[in-house]
Amino acid sequence: MPRKKLPTFKDPEKEQEFWASHDSTDYVDWSKARHIRFPNLKPSTKTISLRLPQGLLEDIKIMANRQDVPYQSLIKILLARAVEGENRTSR
């Protein structure tokens, strides 16, 4: 099936508007796409406020100290593992 010609865009906002209202499969043959990795990209982060019971926070800080990592990093690691486990069981 022939693909439509991809238009040129004057700015990122115009491109975003275009893709919000068009199907990419009309322009791109995704069957020829390849998975690639960008190992040096740092994932963007967002600051949040999270209220934890004081005892839980103390336990996390003790665990982090034992593992020699900052407690906030340990919280991210634990959350990522929990989400990954949930995603595996819900498939």
Phi, psi and omega in degrees: 000126181292142181267152175286153179284132181287125180288163173266150185241141181285331181202166182300329180294319178295321178295319179297317177299318180300309184290338177290339184240007181230152179269124183297335181292344174285342187242336186232135175271093185290347178291341178263004181288151178237148173282134175228161180240147174240080189295339183264000177284133177268124180298141178290148180237160178228133179282132176230163174250128183229122179267124179238148173301141184303319180298319178296315179298319178298317179298319179295319179296322177294315177301316182296319179297317179297324182269359179058046175228154175298144185297327179292325176294320178297319178301317179297318179298313181296319178296317180298318178297318180295318179294317179299317178296319178297317180297324179292319184282338183267005180277000000 
